[in-house]
Amino acid sequence: MQTETQKRTSTQAALEPLYHLVLLDDNDHTYQYVVELLAHVFGYAPAKAFALACVVDGEGRAIVETAGKERVLTHQQRIHGYGADPRIPRCAGSMSAIIEEAA
């Protein structure tokens, strides 16, 4: 049986708005970089990371996570801090990711 505190906490978590973390495409990062980035930040397996890399490349963007605001903010910071793709000399930094409210 749940206590009142547990019920309140459970209800608050259920009511917390969700946000999408959206990875944006560019021409300065390779598929291998995207796969490594997604594995590093989220622990995604190579097959899932590659599938998301294909979506980013084909559609210009891909939702890589849907979660509470703090979690997506943390992961956005990790994406932005991941660094440049060493395979592309002109690459100046990390990929970009934006946060959007989930519908």
The 8 nearest C-alpha neighbors of each residue, nearest first, counted from 0:
[[1, 2, 5, 3, 6, 4, 9, 7],
 [2, 0, 5, 6, 3, 4, 7, 9],
 [1, 3, 5, 4, 6, 0, 7, 8],
 [2, 4, 6, 5, 7, 1, 8, 0],
 [5, 3, 7, 2, 6, 8, 1, 9],
 [4, 6, 8, 2, 3, 7, 1, 9],
 [7, 5, 3, 9, 4, 8, 10, 1],
 [6, 8, 10, 4, 9, 5, 11, 3],
 [9, 7, 11, 5, 10, 6, 4, 12],
 [8, 10, 6, 12, 7, 11, 5, 13],
 [9, 11, 13, 7, 8, 12, 6, 14],
 [12, 10, 8, 14, 13, 9, 7, 15],
 [13, 11, 15, 9, 14, 10, 8, 7],
 [12, 14, 10, 11, 15, 9, 16, 8],
 [15, 13, 11, 12, 16, 10, 9, 17],
 [14, 16, 12, 13, 11, 17, 67, 68],
 [17, 15, 14, 67, 18, 68, 101, 100],
 [18, 16, 67, 66, 101, 100, 65, 15],
 [17, 19, 100, 101, 65, 66, 99, 67],
 [20, 18, 65, 99, 101, 98, 64, 21],
 [19, 21, 98, 64, 62, 63, 97, 71],
 [20, 22, 62, 97, 96, 61, 63, 19],
 [21, 23, 96, 61, 60, 95, 62, 63],
 [24, 22, 60, 95, 96, 59, 21, 55],
 [25, 23, 59, 55, 60, 56, 22, 26],
 [24, 26, 27, 23, 28, 94, 59, 56],
 [25, 27, 28, 24, 29, 90, 56, 87],
 [26, 28, 90, 25, 87, 29, 89, 84],
 [29, 27, 84, 26, 32, 25, 30, 87],
 [30, 28, 32, 31, 33, 27, 84, 86],
 [29, 31, 33, 32, 52, 34, 28, 49],
 [30, 32, 34, 29, 33, 35, 49, 28],
 [31, 33, 35, 29, 30, 34, 36, 84],
 [34, 32, 36, 30, 35, 31, 52, 37],
 [33, 35, 48, 31, 37, 32, 36, 49],
 [34, 36, 38, 32, 33, 37, 39, 31],
 [37, 35, 33, 39, 38, 34, 32, 40],
 [38, 36, 40, 34, 39, 41, 35, 48],
 [37, 39, 42, 43, 35, 36, 41, 40],
 [40, 38, 36, 37, 42, 41, 35, 43],
 [39, 41, 37, 38, 36, 42, 77, 74],
 [42, 40, 43, 37, 38, 39, 74, 36],
 [41, 43, 38, 39, 40, 44, 37, 36],
 [44, 42, 38, 41, 48, 37, 47, 45],
 [43, 45, 47, 46, 48, 38, 42, 37],
 [44, 46, 48, 47, 49, 34, 43, 38],
 [47, 45, 49, 48, 44, 50, 43, 34],
 [48, 46, 50, 49, 44, 45, 43, 51],
 [49, 47, 34, 45, 51, 50, 46, 37],
 [50, 48, 52, 46, 51, 47, 34, 45],
 [49, 51, 47, 53, 52, 48, 46, 54],
 [50, 52, 54, 48, 53, 49, 55, 47],
 [53, 51, 49, 55, 50, 54, 33, 30],
 [52, 54, 56, 50, 51, 55, 57, 49],
 [55, 53, 51, 57, 56, 52, 58, 61],
 [56, 54, 60, 59, 61, 52, 24, 58],
 [55, 57, 53, 54, 59, 58, 24, 52],
 [58, 56, 54, 55, 59, 53, 60, 52],
 [57, 59, 55, 60, 54, 56, 61, 24],
 [60, 58, 24, 55, 56, 57, 23, 61],
 [59, 61, 55, 23, 22, 58, 24, 21],
 [62, 60, 55, 22, 21, 54, 63, 51],
 [61, 63, 21, 20, 64, 19, 22, 60],
 [62, 64, 20, 21, 61, 22, 65, 51],
 [65, 63, 20, 62, 19, 66, 71, 21],
 [66, 64, 19, 18, 20, 17, 63, 67],
 [65, 67, 17, 18, 71, 70, 64, 68],
 [66, 68, 17, 70, 69, 18, 16, 71],
 [67, 69, 71, 70, 72, 18, 66, 17],
 [70, 68, 72, 71, 67, 73, 66, 74],
 [69, 71, 73, 72, 68, 67, 74, 66],
 [72, 70, 74, 68, 73, 69, 20, 75],
 [73, 71, 75, 69, 70, 74, 68, 76],
 [74, 72, 70, 76, 71, 75, 69, 77],
 [73, 75, 77, 71, 76, 72, 78, 70],
 [76, 74, 72, 78, 77, 73, 71, 96],
 [75, 77, 79, 73, 74, 78, 80, 72],
 [76, 78, 74, 80, 75, 79, 81, 73],
 [77, 79, 75, 81, 80, 76, 74, 94],
 [80, 78, 76, 93, 77, 81, 95, 75],
 [79, 81, 77, 78, 82, 76, 93, 92],
 [82, 80, 78, 93, 79, 77, 36, 83],
 [83, 81, 93, 92, 80, 84, 79, 94],
 [82, 84, 92, 93, 91, 90, 85, 81],
 [83, 85, 86, 28, 87, 90, 32, 82],
 [84, 86, 87, 83, 88, 90, 32, 82],
 [87, 85, 84, 88, 29, 28, 32, 90],
 [86, 88, 90, 85, 89, 84, 27, 28],
 [87, 89, 90, 86, 85, 84, 91, 27],
 [90, 88, 87, 91, 27, 84, 85, 86],
 [91, 89, 27, 87, 88, 83, 92, 84],
 [92, 90, 83, 89, 93, 27, 84, 88],
 [93, 91, 83, 82, 90, 94, 84, 81],
 [92, 94, 82, 83, 79, 81, 80, 95],
 [93, 95, 79, 78, 92, 96, 23, 28],
 [96, 94, 23, 22, 79, 93, 97, 78],
 [95, 97, 22, 21, 23, 75, 20, 94],
 [96, 98, 21, 20, 99, 22, 95, 75],
 [97, 99, 20, 19, 21, 18, 100, 96],
 [100, 98, 19, 18, 101, 97, 20, 21],
 [99, 101, 18, 19, 102, 17, 98, 16],
 [102, 100, 18, 17, 19, 99, 65, 16],
 [101, 100, 17, 18, 99, 19, 16, 65]]
